[in-house]
Amino acid sequence: MTPKVEAIFKEFHAEVPATRRLLERVPGDKLGWKPHHKSRSLGELTAHIAGLPAMVERIATSNEVTPCIGPPLSLGSLEEIRERFEQHVRECRRGSRQNDRGSRNGTVAARLQGQRDLQHTAG
């Protein structure tokens, strides 16, 4: 695993417990609340937070990363949001383990390692 990708996973693993506590404290009856009429609702923001681990996994295990464009993910209940977060955490941890085993030819991590190798041989 390259140092850059290892740092991404290390920070991710450190942030999971705090994010989980945050999601546990969101009041389920306030998901429609908005601080301003142009703002996203608490439910949309919570769903966004729950989806961030998927982005970490994609950054570390994909050849390219395309930001999601479109309406925010809308989940019906706080339980669905929390389950989505846990699902993404599991997927990211699987990606982290695969990365540790070195099974990621052609991915971002492999390209970062290749760039580092080129810098060392050129200099």
N, C-alpha and C positions, 0 to 999 in steps of 0.2 A: 504494500500500500504506500502510495506516495505521501510525503509529509503534509502536503496541502489537503489531500483528501482525508488523511488521518485526523487532521485538525478539525475539519468539518464534522466528521463523525464524533469526535471527542466532545466538541461543543454541543452537538445535538444531544448526545447521551446525558450531558450535564444539565441541559435545559428541560428535559422531559418531565422530571418530577414537579418543577415549578409550574410548567404549563398545565399539567394534569390538575394541580391544586387550583389554578385559575379557573379551569373549566368546571371544576366541582363547585365553585362559588358563584357561578353565573345563575341568577334567578330565572328559573324556567318560565315563569309567568311574565317576564319582561323582555322576551326575545324580539318583540315588535317595537320596542322603545328606540327612539332616535334622539340624540342630543340636539339635532337641528334638522329641519325638513329636507336639507340637501345631503345629509349624512346617511351612511349605511346604518341599518338597524343593528341592535345588539346581537340578534340572531345571525345576521350576515357576517358581522365581525367575528363572532365566535366560530362560525363555520370556516371562515378564512384561517383563523388560528389553528383549527383542527386539521386543515389541509396542508399546513406548512411542512410537516414531516415528509409528505410525498414529494415536495419540491427538493428537499435535501437529498432524498434517495435518487431523484432524477438527475440532479447535478452531479452526484458522485458516481452514477452507474450508466449514464447515457452518452452517446456520441455528441448530441447537441441538446440544448434546452431551449424550448420555446415558451415564453410566458403565456399564461392563459389570458385570452382576450374574450370578453363577453360578460354576461350578467353574473353576479356573484352566486355561488352555490347556495341553494336554499334547501335546508333540511327542516323537516317538520317538527322536531322536538329536540330538547337538550340531550336526551338519551341517544338519539341518532347522531348528534354532533360528537358526543363523547365516544361513541362506538367508532365513528369515522376516524377520530384522532388515534384511538388504540389500533385500528387497522393499519393506518399509515405508519405508526411507530413500529409495528411488527414487520411491515414491508421494509422499512428503513434498516431495521436491525438485520434482516436477512441480507439486504444489500451490503451491509457492513461486513458480515461474515463472509460473503462471497468475495468481497474485495480483499479481505485478509488472506483468502486462499489463492489469490492471484489469478482468478478466472475471468479477468475482464479485458481481454485483448481488444484494442480498438476503442475503448471508452475514454471518457475525459481523463480519468486517472492514468491510463496508459499513455495518453498523449502528453500529460503533464510530466510523467516520468521520462518520456522520450525527449521532451524539450530540455529537461534538466540534464540528461545524458549528453545531448548535443552541446549544451553550454560548457560542460566539463571537458569534452573532447576538443572543442574549438579554442578554449582558453588556455 
